């Protein structure tokens, strides 16, 4: 397939994902609000940037500008500053990105902008799979499309959170690392590393992985220059937050972190208790992503296979996926939050999709067909949520688990319920831990065997590709 034809395919994928994702714009978050939790804060900040050119939302709150997308009284999140201003305790890059559509078309325009970003993300997943992991175009588009149009990716394509923009930035930085890091690649890497923390402080570890991998990858002549850029960006981040929020993070301007901004991760952190999320983030009955998109149950298989490859591209992908998973496990306040399942994982699920595309492309035709069938269950899950959400039968934050989707209701019988644990919960927990370990081992064995079976690069083209890809 020619390069021009590939671009048309990627553009078509982006358009399809954006349009279908946009069907969820009208789905309600709760029965008392079109948007809820942090979403109104981001929207009000975007509105303030458009109308006033600042982050102070005190006048927007006083004038109840939120009533169009949050009918009930808005819960207070901000603490009044010394000058009377109120700064939402959330990093400002997302409001900057949606300020123009919010100002022109309102909250629906802001959500539509996020749907467009989700389309771009799906296209980038496919492009990286083809051009950095040598996946066939058909497999790359199929895998990317299935994940992009399934929960949780499709849900957060129209929910006003930084998850989709963060995934887009992360994937762009990932692509730059595997592309030789020329001047344009270094610029993309810098934008990714610098931008991620300004979307949310929880993305700092992922930005650090990109930065470290970039410093290792680039030529020595550029290393010190890039290190200086990253150091300057870090200092600017800390000083900027001190000036804007009065602390090292955006949480400093919030009214509910009475023990200090760092209590956002919890006041009595139980690491052992949180460790159940390592598997629970996939298999929890209500909040596990595997309940909504069964193809995610193959993540341990893909991780084991990727680990066996022992190549830079796979090592970086696993590092990003692993760090993101650890943040969602041990740093996030809770797994069962006031949000749709999988929120803390969305930022790295695009990387997971790339790995799964690389694995699926090397599988037999029958295995690819089974994967496609499992992936379609996730697309069906999104279709049910859209129809029921827009129709008022359920909301996307309060009672998404009441969906009439028969596949979801069937799958949950085999999954542990960590929200109200019983003896059955821990039996199922042990079962899924063993399944995950077995899949990881099987992936390792599969990758090791295939690596040994592959002939050495025998053409100039393959040799040139290996210099970049390994």
C-alpha positions, 0 to 999 in steps of 0.5 A: 500500500502506498504512503498516500493510501495509508494516510487516507486510511488513517484519516478515514479511521480518525474520522470514523472514530471521531464521529461515532464517539461524538454520539456520546456527547448527549449522554448524561453523567448523572441524573442531576447534571450533564457533566459531573465531578471535575468536568464542570471545573474544566469547562468553567476554566475554559470559559474563563480563558475564552472570556476573561483571559485568566483562570479565575472562575469566581465570576463564572461560579457567582453567575452560575454559568455552569447551569447549562451543563450542571443543572444542580448547584455546583459542589465547591472545589476551590478555596478563595485566594488572598485576592478573592479569586478562585482557581480550579484545583486542576492543571490548566492545559486541558482548559487551554485546549478546549477554550475556543470550542467551549467559547464558541459552541459551549460544552457540546463543542468542548466535547466534540473537540475531545472526540476529534482528539480521540480520532487522532489518537486512533489514527496515531495508534495505527500509524505507530503499529505499522511504521514502528512495529511492522504491523500490517495496515489491516490489522493495525486499523482493526485493533485500533478501531476496536479499542477506540470504539470500546469503553473506556476509550470511547467513553472518555472521548466525550467526557471532559477529562485530560485522559485522551489529550494525555494519551495523544501526547504520550503516544506522540512522544513514544513515536518520536523515540522510535523514529531516530530523534532528528530535530523534528523528533526531539521537538515532539519529544519535548512537547510531550514531556513538557505538556503531560505534567500541565495536563495533570501532575499524575502524568509526571512519572510517564513524562519522566519515562519519555525523558529518560528514554529520550536521553538514552536514545539520542546522540551525545551531542544533543543529550546535555542540551536536552537535559537542560531543556527538561530541567528548565521545564521542571523548574518552570512547572514548579514556579508556575504552580507556586504563582498560580495555585500557591503550591507545587501542584494544582491541588493547592488551590482546592478546598478539600485537601485539608491535610495538604495538597499531597493528601490527594493520594490519601491520608492513610495509604494502604499499599497492600490493599491497593495491590489488588488493583494490579489485577482488579483494574482489568477484572473488577466486576464493575470497574475492570476494563475487561468487563467492558472490552474482553480483549483487554484480558489478553494484556498479560499475554501481550506483556509477556510476549513483548518482554521476551522481544528484548528490543528498545521499542518493546522495552519503552512500551512496557515501561510506559504501560507499567508505570501508568499501571503502577500509578493507577494502582498505588497512587490513585486515591481509589479504583472505584471513583466517581467516574466511568471505569478505567479512567486512570488507565486511559493514558496508557491504553493506546500503548497497550493497543499498539502492543496487542496489534503487534501480537495479533498481527503475528498470530494465525488467521483463526486467532485474529478472528477470535480477537476481532470477535472479542473486540466487537463485544466492546464495541457492542458495549459502547453502543448499548451505553450510548443508546441507554445514556442518550435515552435516559435509561442510565448515566455514565457515572452513577449506574453504568452497571445497569446496562442491558448489554447481555455480554456485560451481564454475562461476563461479570458473573466470572469476575470478582467484586472488590467493592463489596468483597466476599469469600467468592471475591478472593476465590475469583481473585486468586483464579484471575491472578493465576490466569494472568501469570499463565498468560504472561508465561505463555506470551514469554514462551511464544515470543522466545520461540518466535524470536529464535525461529526468525531468520536474521535480517537478510536485506538492506531494507530490513537491516536499515529498519532494525537500526531504527526499530531495535 
